[in-house]
Amino acid sequence: MTAIAERGHAREVATPEVTMAAALNQALADALSEDETVLVFGEDVGPLGGVFRITDGLAAKFGEARVFDTPLAESGIVGTAIGMAMNGLRPVVEMQFDAFAYPAFEQIVSHLAKFRNRTRGRVALPVVIRIPYGGGIGGVEHHCDSSEAYYAHTPGLRVVTPATPGDAYALLRQAIECPDPVIFLEPKRRYWSKQAVVLDHVGTNPKTLDQAVVRRAGSDVTLIAYGGTVGTALEAAEAAAEEDRSIEVIDLRSLSPFDDETVTASVRRTGRAIVVHEASRFCGYGAEVAARLSEQCFHYLEAPVLRVTGFDIPYPPPHLEEYHLPSVDRILEAVDRLQWQETRPAVKAGG
Amino acid sequence: MASVARDIARGREPRELLPTGTPLRLVEADGQAVRPSDLDLPDDDVLLALHRNMVLARRFDTQATALTRQGRLAVYPSARGQEAGEVGAVLALRPQDWLFPTYRDSMAIVCRGVDPVEVLSLLRGDWHCGYDPYEYRVAPQCTPLATNTLHAVGVARAARLKGEDTVALVMLGDGATSEGDTHAALNFAAVWQAPVVFFVQNNGYAISVPLSKQSAAPSLAHKGVGYGVPAMLVDGNDAAAVYAAVQRAVAAAAEGRGPTLIESLTYRIEAHTNADDATRYRDQDEVDGWLARDPLARIRQHLLARGLLDEPAIAALDAEAEAEAAALRRRMNADRGHDPADLFRYVYAEPTPDLRGQQQELSAELAAAADEPEVSR
């Protein structure tokens, strides 16, 4: 809330609500305004404003030399972004959907991620690749992949995903300013979620790009989520509170690098942890989180670290996706399995 | 309502974009000048520079092959036989232009002025790229095929946006023209009218696979018309013709007339690398036929016939090349220290906490190993 004085009377003016889509749009507009080397390009991002309208109005405002449609080839988009960054520009490119970024995979993994290293730091590539990812919007096949593990597994990339409009703005601005290449994953089912927030990326915490945040404090269990599942985890925590179970929710924000400090401090306090993500489980991001907690919090744990994830299946068709996505009930069921009765862990496999 | 019929003739006349039916040539295999030719014979001093740099490049290449046999290089993909393309294309570039080479283009990079020891850093196994790309405007040697075509288009497009007079020349081989990135790069470059020269050295083979299994196009240069890119087919063993063709393409790009595709017909005399056995896929007769069309002998005969070069000058140049090879041998035989901390130093602008931890793990491992007593013999 912002307090302003008017005619001698103090009056509270509500901070307006913004959607994540609007926050991302504002971040791009502000970056384009403040830094003339910033470019925005991709498929349909020009006059149309992108299929999700994230780039709405930018071509009209900044001209088609700086905000432009490309031919339809993702490898071409990322490959030319690499060249433009070599020549002093800061491209922010859009992959239209998660699964449509795969043609660019070689450019991302073999070049974007490695150029700084192979040239001993002489060639930096400050490129941001925006990728709308994940399901929950009734999309047909190839429109709902959670591809974060592919990128997080690649040294040289930063992987970031916001869960709120305020973070969407701050993290995108910081990603554009970052000297490293950033894979910026946008949880498309949260594009229309709203938050009353002042959009800002330097004021309170300028280092949020690689820091996790505690979204809800609790003392019994730590839920570790990111992107689209943060909201689900918060709903689960609310439901659990009605049964007097206090759940802490951490929003990772940065998938690479990983913020051990915030996460381990929480888990050492609660002694119980569940990782929640939409992506399939096997070799998924949750495996990395569970391994780190096992390495760093073993003596504090009261129960095995559990994973609530999508199944190990190709993303299902729209009428079946509700069975696949981590739900509040599935999270609460996992909470119940965290060995609350036992003083010593029972000898049985897994959780 | 507007007509739904779309205008088919969007760009230039297809005929304007097609290459000539036979390769463009300025000097015949016997050294005689071709008159008339569609290309202009370069000035005498350029012809002498082409000859000189081809002598130095060939000696560098044979030295690198020898160093590989001695175990000083991990691997070396020779470009012997392709000196006209390697040198002709590079000398046609201006200082402000960019060169995007592949792993086979070490000669081209040396010709651009990069220290040969820095060039061989990759193949010696010291570091992936041993030189500063910005100092010479030479990108790192690209090992994945055709990916660098897009980087060249990006650098060129950025140059236009920034108002810089810079052209990017990207080298690729016949095999790389089958990759999707070549298709994307030609298309992007044409749509953007980016100042790029695609220099395809068709040396007959992609490792072992002959061109007949690679493409059914009339020539690789013919691929340009589909993208709206003008193309030239040039005799890749004629350094004068390569230079003139590339210079024309660079000038067109610099004037805002967009990209050009050049197919340079040549031959790889050596195997793919020292690890390859070329006798499994080609006959010695074929190699002998191309040895008879040697690009260095061709320009030398031309210069001798015109009195621009004489035997004492050739002897002096050979001695200079020999001295450079000896210096390269000496420097490559010197052991170079490697710092394990370099593994972690350049992955990100600032090492991540994980990388700092892993660097400490390695340091501790090395310190522990150093403390262990020597095994007595």
Interface residues (C-beta under 8 A of the other chain):
Chain A: L39 A65 T70 P71 A73 S75 G76 V78 G79 T80 A81 I82 G83 M84 A85 M86 N87 G88 L89 P103 E106 Q107 S110 H111 K114 F115 R116 N117 R118 T119 R120 G121 R122 V123 A124 P155 G156 R158 C178 P179 D180 D210 S256 P257 F258 D260
Chain B: W127 H128 C129 D132 P133 Y134 A139 P140 P144 T147 T149 L150 H151 A152 V153 G154 V155 A156 R157 A158 A159 L161 K162 T166 A168 G180 D181 H183 A184 A185 N187 F188 V191 D342 R345 Y346 V347 Y348 A349 T352 P353 D354
